[in-house]
């Protein structure tokens, strides 16, 4: 049985989630830190820091210390994790003394990037740190029988990376990891609006547009949204109306890259496992699984059943927590 001193962490580019088997998801906060650039003191972490993005005076900087699923700023990530551990201790109602932590890493992470993640977690007070590859964690969190000799295909579209993997016997048989995911879609929207309308919008506006009227490349009834930004010609605030068709146009290239990664992974699949994929299909997890029409679009393109995990945003965190019970099996499979 897991003790409350054993936790799973999904150290995501967009969000950091902490899971304990006894209490479920203990924490779900944006991976954002606000610091005072004069003193380097951390002023806020998570939701509070995210609300500051684009709205702070010069000396207060809101940054995301993780980029493409790996650590971009080590010191800031360590500070953020210390803050997260304090919040988790408060939720559990007692001090979290030297917990055992399982944390996920992108399957494409280098050994240096993996070590940085381990060191950052240790510096926040963890006793043992186990790393698990993100697709395996997502598959466990999506209730797939990862330790059985059948093909489990997982497509995890996160904030910084999209991981596509075929998992069998607790290990990855075939995998493609690309650094195109939710953040890139936001960036595509920002650039599209800038080019077409000469209007500058922020990350949060782009994200809201993606959630409200963003569609995968399927036919649908046109939807519209009003957005505000700064006119690049006059420098003044301006309001425009954008349609869901324009959003498809903006995101098209990145979505096709994601589809290409899925196809490439399926092409690498051993023939013995191909039959399982036709029967069992593909499971979508991560925030990208919530994009309207993505299930239908991928299904049409690869002609294989496509399902969305029970709780796509939390799959990786749940998987890291659950994997503590089968970590030895997974470590053996990874060797």
C-alpha positions as CSV (number, residue, x, y, z in Angstrom):
1,X,0.0,0.0,0.0
2,X,1.3,3.5,-0.8
3,X,2.0,5.7,2.1
4,X,1.2,9.4,2.0
5,X,4.9,10.0,1.7
6,X,4.9,8.6,-1.9
7,X,3.8,11.0,-4.6
8,X,3.7,11.3,-8.4
9,X,4.5,14.5,-10.1
10,X,3.6,15.5,-13.7
11,X,6.2,18.3,-14.3
12,X,4.5,19.7,-17.4
13,X,5.4,22.7,-19.5
14,X,2.0,24.2,-18.9
15,X,0.9,22.7,-15.6
16,X,2.4,20.9,-12.7
17,X,0.2,18.2,-11.1
18,X,0.9,16.2,-7.9
19,X,-0.9,12.9,-7.3
20,X,-1.1,10.7,-4.2
21,X,-2.9,7.3,-4.4
22,X,-4.7,8.0,-1.1
23,X,-5.9,11.5,-2.0
24,X,-5.9,11.6,-5.8
25,X,-4.8,14.9,-7.4
26,X,-3.5,17.0,-4.6
27,X,-2.4,20.0,-6.7
28,X,-2.9,21.3,-10.2
29,X,-1.2,24.6,-10.9
30,X,0.2,26.4,-13.9
31,X,4.0,26.0,-14.2
32,X,4.6,29.7,-13.9
33,X,6.9,31.6,-11.4
34,X,6.8,35.4,-10.8
35,X,10.1,36.8,-9.6
36,X,11.4,40.2,-8.7
37,X,14.3,40.7,-11.2
38,X,16.2,43.1,-8.8
39,X,16.4,40.6,-5.9
40,X,15.6,37.3,-7.7
41,X,13.0,36.6,-5.0
42,X,10.1,34.4,-5.9
43,X,6.9,36.4,-5.5
44,X,4.2,34.0,-6.6
45,X,3.9,30.5,-8.1
46,X,1.1,28.8,-10.1
47,X,-2.3,30.5,-10.8
48,X,-1.3,33.7,-9.0
49,X,1.8,34.0,-11.1
50,X,0.0,33.1,-14.3
51,X,-2.5,35.9,-13.7
52,X,0.5,38.3,-13.7
53,X,1.6,37.4,-17.2
54,X,1.7,40.5,-19.4
55,X,0.4,42.7,-16.6
56,X,3.3,43.4,-14.3
57,X,5.7,46.4,-13.9
58,X,9.2,46.0,-15.4
59,X,11.0,44.5,-12.4
60,X,8.4,41.7,-11.8
61,X,8.8,39.0,-14.4
62,X,6.4,36.1,-14.8
63,X,8.2,33.2,-16.5
64,X,7.7,29.5,-17.3
65,X,10.8,27.7,-16.2
66,X,10.0,24.6,-18.2
67,X,10.2,24.6,-22.0
68,X,9.2,21.6,-24.3
69,X,8.7,19.4,-21.2
70,X,12.2,19.9,-19.9
71,X,13.9,22.4,-17.5
72,X,14.9,25.6,-19.2
73,X,15.8,27.5,-15.9
74,X,17.1,25.1,-13.2
75,X,17.1,27.5,-10.2
76,X,13.6,28.7,-10.9
77,X,12.3,25.2,-11.3
78,X,13.9,24.2,-8.0
79,X,12.2,27.2,-6.3
80,X,8.9,26.3,-7.9
81,X,9.1,22.7,-6.7
82,X,10.0,23.8,-3.1
83,X,6.9,26.0,-3.2
84,X,4.8,23.1,-4.6
85,X,6.1,20.7,-1.9
86,X,5.0,23.2,0.8
87,X,1.5,23.4,-0.8
88,X,1.2,19.6,-0.9
89,X,2.3,19.3,2.8
90,X,-0.5,21.8,3.6
91,X,-3.1,19.8,1.6
92,X,-2.0,16.5,3.3
93,X,-2.2,18.2,6.7
94,X,1.3,17.3,7.8
95,X,4.8,17.9,6.8
96,X,5.9,15.8,3.8
97,X,9.1,14.3,5.1
98,X,11.6,13.2,2.4
99,X,8.9,11.7,0.1
100,X,9.5,9.1,-2.6
101,X,8.7,10.8,-5.9
102,X,8.0,9.4,-9.3
103,X,8.3,12.2,-12.0
104,X,7.7,11.9,-15.7
105,X,10.1,12.9,-18.4
106,X,9.5,13.3,-22.2
107,X,10.7,10.1,-24.0
108,X,12.9,12.4,-26.1
109,X,14.7,14.0,-23.1
110,X,18.5,13.7,-23.1
111,X,20.4,12.2,-20.1
112,X,21.4,15.8,-19.1
113,X,17.8,16.9,-19.1
114,X,16.8,13.8,-17.1
115,X,19.5,14.5,-14.5
116,X,18.4,18.1,-14.2
117,X,14.8,17.0,-13.4
118,X,16.1,14.5,-10.8
119,X,18.3,17.1,-9.1
120,X,15.6,19.7,-9.0
121,X,13.2,17.2,-7.3
122,X,15.9,16.1,-4.8
123,X,16.6,19.8,-4.0
124,X,13.0,20.2,-3.0
125,X,13.3,17.6,-0.3
126,X,12.6,14.2,-2.0
127,X,14.4,11.1,-0.7
128,X,14.1,8.8,-3.7
129,X,13.4,10.0,-7.2
130,X,12.2,7.6,-10.0
131,X,11.9,8.8,-13.5
132,X,9.2,7.4,-15.8
133,X,8.7,8.1,-19.4
134,X,5.7,10.4,-20.1
135,X,3.9,8.0,-22.5
136,X,4.1,5.1,-20.1
137,X,2.7,7.3,-17.3
138,X,-0.1,8.6,-19.5
139,X,-1.0,5.0,-20.5
140,X,-1.1,3.8,-16.8
141,X,-3.2,6.9,-16.0
142,X,-5.6,6.1,-18.8
143,X,-6.2,2.6,-17.3
144,X,-4.4,0.7,-20.1
145,X,-2.9,-2.7,-19.3
146,X,0.7,-1.6,-20.0
147,X,2.3,-4.7,-18.5
148,X,0.5,-7.1,-20.8
149,X,1.9,-8.3,-24.1
150,X,-0.6,-6.2,-26.2
151,X,-0.1,-3.0,-28.1
152,X,-1.3,0.2,-26.2
153,X,-1.0,3.2,-28.4
154,X,-0.9,6.5,-26.5
155,X,-0.9,10.0,-28.0
156,X,-0.1,12.6,-25.3
157,X,-0.5,16.1,-26.6
158,X,0.8,18.3,-23.7
159,X,1.9,21.9,-23.5
160,X,5.5,21.6,-24.8
161,X,5.7,18.1,-26.4
162,X,3.5,15.6,-28.2
163,X,4.5,12.0,-27.3
164,X,3.3,9.2,-29.5
165,X,4.2,5.7,-28.2
166,X,3.3,2.0,-28.6
167,X,3.7,0.3,-25.2
168,X,3.7,-3.4,-24.5
169,X,5.1,-5.4,-21.5
170,X,5.6,-2.2,-19.6
171,X,8.1,-0.8,-22.1
172,X,8.1,1.4,-25.2
173,X,8.2,-0.5,-28.4
174,X,8.1,2.5,-30.8
175,X,8.0,6.1,-30.0
176,X,8.1,9.6,-31.5
177,X,8.4,12.8,-29.5
178,X,8.0,16.2,-31.1
179,X,8.2,19.6,-29.6
180,X,5.0,20.7,-31.1
181,X,2.0,20.8,-28.8
182,X,-0.4,23.2,-27.0
183,X,2.1,26.1,-26.6
184,X,3.0,25.9,-30.3
185,X,-0.7,26.1,-31.3
186,X,-1.0,29.3,-29.1
187,X,2.1,30.7,-30.9
188,X,0.6,29.9,-34.3
189,X,-2.5,31.8,-33.4
190,X,-0.5,34.8,-32.2
191,X,1.5,34.9,-35.4
192,X,-1.6,34.4,-37.6
193,X,-3.5,37.3,-36.0
194,X,-0.3,39.4,-36.2
195,X,0.1,38.7,-40.0
196,X,-3.5,38.9,-41.0
197,X,-4.8,41.8,-38.8
198,X,-1.6,43.6,-37.7
199,X,-2.8,43.0,-34.2
200,X,-0.7,42.0,-31.3
201,X,-2.3,39.6,-28.8
202,X,-0.9,37.8,-25.7
203,X,-0.5,34.2,-24.8
204,X,-3.6,34.1,-22.6
205,X,-5.8,35.5,-25.3
206,X,-4.5,33.0,-27.8
207,X,-5.1,30.1,-25.4
208,X,-8.7,31.3,-24.8
209,X,-9.3,31.5,-28.5
210,X,-8.0,27.9,-29.0
211,X,-10.2,26.6,-26.2
212,X,-13.4,28.5,-27.2
213,X,-13.4,28.2,-31.0
214,X,-10.3,26.1,-31.9
215,X,-11.1,23.1,-34.1
216,X,-9.0,20.3,-35.6
217,X,-9.2,20.0,-39.4
218,X,-12.9,18.9,-39.6
219,X,-16.0,20.4,-41.2
220,X,-18.1,22.2,-38.6
221,X,-20.5,25.1,-38.2
222,X,-18.7,28.4,-38.1
223,X,-18.2,30.0,-34.7
224,X,-16.8,33.5,-33.9
225,X,-15.2,35.2,-31.0
226,X,-14.3,38.9,-30.3
227,X,-10.8,39.6,-29.2
228,X,-8.9,42.6,-28.2
229,X,-5.2,43.5,-28.8
230,X,-2.9,46.3,-29.8
231,X,-3.0,47.6,-33.3
232,X,0.6,47.4,-34.7
233,X,0.0,50.4,-37.0
234,X,-1.6,52.9,-34.6
235,X,-0.4,51.4,-31.4
236,X,-3.9,51.7,-30.0
237,X,-6.2,49.0,-28.5
238,X,-8.5,47.4,-31.1
239,X,-11.2,44.8,-31.2
240,X,-11.7,42.3,-34.0
241,X,-13.9,39.2,-34.7
242,X,-12.2,36.0,-35.6
243,X,-13.9,32.8,-36.9
244,X,-13.2,29.1,-36.1
245,X,-12.2,28.6,-39.8
246,X,-9.4,31.1,-39.4
247,X,-8.3,29.2,-36.2
248,X,-8.1,26.0,-38.3
249,X,-6.0,27.8,-40.8
250,X,-3.7,29.2,-38.1
251,X,-3.1,25.7,-36.4
252,X,-3.1,23.6,-39.6
253,X,0.6,23.1,-40.0
254,X,1.2,22.1,-36.4
255,X,-1.7,19.7,-36.4
256,X,-0.3,18.1,-39.5
257,X,3.0,17.6,-37.8
258,X,1.3,15.9,-34.9
259,X,-0.6,13.6,-37.3
260,X,2.8,12.8,-39.1
261,X,4.3,11.8,-35.7
262,X,1.3,9.4,-35.1
263,X,1.7,7.9,-38.6
264,X,5.4,7.5,-38.2
265,X,5.0,5.7,-34.9
266,X,2.3,3.3,-36.3
267,X,4.6,2.6,-39.3
268,X,7.4,1.5,-36.9
269,X,5.0,-0.9,-35.1
270,X,6.1,-4.6,-35.2
271,X,3.6,-6.6,-37.4
272,X,2.7,-8.8,-34.4
273,X,1.2,-5.8,-32.6
274,X,-0.5,-4.2,-35.6
275,X,-3.6,-6.4,-35.1
276,X,-4.0,-5.1,-31.5
277,X,-4.0,-1.5,-32.8
278,X,-6.8,-2.2,-35.3
279,X,-8.9,-3.7,-32.4
280,X,-8.0,-1.5,-29.5
281,X,-7.3,1.8,-31.3
282,X,-5.4,4.9,-30.1
283,X,-5.9,6.7,-26.8
284,X,-5.6,10.5,-26.6
285,X,-4.4,12.2,-23.4
286,X,-3.1,15.6,-22.5
287,X,-4.7,19.1,-22.9
288,X,-4.6,18.7,-26.7
289,X,-7.0,15.8,-26.5
290,X,-9.7,18.4,-25.6
291,X,-9.3,20.4,-28.8
292,X,-12.7,20.2,-30.6
293,X,-12.9,17.6,-33.3
294,X,-9.4,16.1,-32.8
295,X,-10.7,12.6,-32.0
296,X,-12.9,12.6,-35.2
297,X,-10.1,14.1,-37.3
298,X,-7.3,11.6,-36.3
299,X,-9.8,8.7,-36.6
300,X,-10.6,9.8,-40.2
301,X,-6.9,10.2,-41.1
302,X,-5.5,6.9,-39.7
303,X,-8.6,4.7,-40.1
304,X,-8.1,3.3,-36.6
305,X,-10.5,3.8,-33.6
306,X,-9.5,6.8,-31.5
307,X,-10.6,7.2,-27.9
308,X,-10.1,10.0,-25.3
309,X,-8.7,9.0,-21.9
310,X,-11.1,9.3,-18.9
311,X,-9.4,12.4,-17.6
312,X,-6.9,13.5,-20.3
313,X,-5.5,16.5,-18.3
314,X,-4.7,14.3,-15.3
315,X,-3.6,11.0,-17.0
316,X,0.1,11.6,-16.7
317,X,-0.1,12.7,-13.0
318,X,-2.4,9.7,-12.1
319,X,0.0,7.4,-14.0
320,X,3.1,8.6,-12.1
321,X,1.4,8.1,-8.8
322,X,0.0,4.6,-9.7
323,X,3.3,3.5,-11.2
324,X,4.9,3.5,-7.7
325,X,3.3,0.2,-7.2
326,X,4.7,-1.3,-10.4
327,X,7.9,0.8,-10.6
328,X,10.1,-2.2,-10.3
329,X,8.4,-4.0,-13.2
330,X,8.8,-0.8,-15.4
331,X,12.4,-0.4,-14.4
332,X,13.1,-4.0,-15.4
333,X,11.4,-3.4,-18.7
334,X,13.4,-0.3,-19.3
335,X,16.8,-2.1,-18.8
